[in-house]
Amino acid sequence: MRLERTAPRSYTPMTEEERRHRAESTGGEPVLDYGGGNGSDSTAYIDYHSVDVLLGLQHPRTGEPAELSFYITGQIQELLFKLLFTEVNRIRDLLFADDVDDALRYLRRAERVQRVLTTSWEPVSTITPTEFAAFRDQLGSASGIQSYMYRQLEFALGNKSSRMADPYKPVDWVHQQVVAALRAPSLYDAALTVLHRRGLGVPAHHVDRDFAEPYQPHPSVEEAWARVYRSHREHRDLYALAEALCELNQQYAQWRYTHLLTVERILGHKPGTGGTSGIDWLRKVAEHRFFPELLTARSTI
Ligand code: HEM
């Protein structure tokens, strides 16, 4: 497995008591000796965050200064996709365990992660067409559309498509992860299970489905969400859940539109490195929304 090379170095943990003694001995000032001791060529900070590995992973292919902004933003977003994917799965599991309160707590964090994702476009949006053209050829056929973390995130949120999992087949260890996310229940599947258990009229066959298949909206689900909104005092936690899911959907759309506007500004109508028409294709996928009945129910309230 590829990730072995990023295995963390070992480091020595410290207790509250030890930290208190140390702060007393320095009079509250920082300890200005970062050495690991015992002949170690590292520091505790490097070891804990694997900083040496992380800062050794930037390999721009040209001397164009703007390439580093593009490169590092891509890496930052991959990390944030991973964080968001992990949080979304945690929230899904809490909903399956009927713990709506804790799910709401983690949904607040997930939304903050999404906001960071959207603002992380800032450096890239300053790249001019001339600067981008100076390193674009080096990308070859590499495109964000191939991001396996992003694809898993889309699946975890409920945008299932086996067609988008198939292209990873030649890279077995990636394909296994993507297929696992495709087959797993999504966050929305978990939310609908809660509605079903609360007797809001969502039938069992609708929640017990083949999770790898694209989700098909159902009138009973629209009616269930509408009931939650109409009787929100009776269903306080589900009302909060519905609004938190809407926020997640909206923040995701914000990321997609900011990407779209950034690409339009840099690339105009040139085709993408991933083989699409570029901006026209991105405009089409930006129209996608998660949790469909949560939006359609609004027309009936
Ligand atoms: C100069 C900056 C960028 C340009 C011009 C650009 C362009 C494009 C284009 C044209 C596509 C459509 C697929 C294709 O044919 O390639 C695409 C898709 C995509 N890009 Fe970017 N991109 C940029 C930066 C980034 C960055 C930094 C990320 C973060 C990892 C990213 C993530 C994605 C993702 C995830 C998709 C697939 C979207 C989907 O399937 O809904 N892009 N990009």
Residues whose N, C-alpha, C, O or C-beta is under 5 A from the ligand:
A	BS01	HEM	F70 T73 G74 Q77 E78 S143 G144 I145 S147 Y150 V263 I266 L267 G272 T273 G274 G275 T276 G278 V285
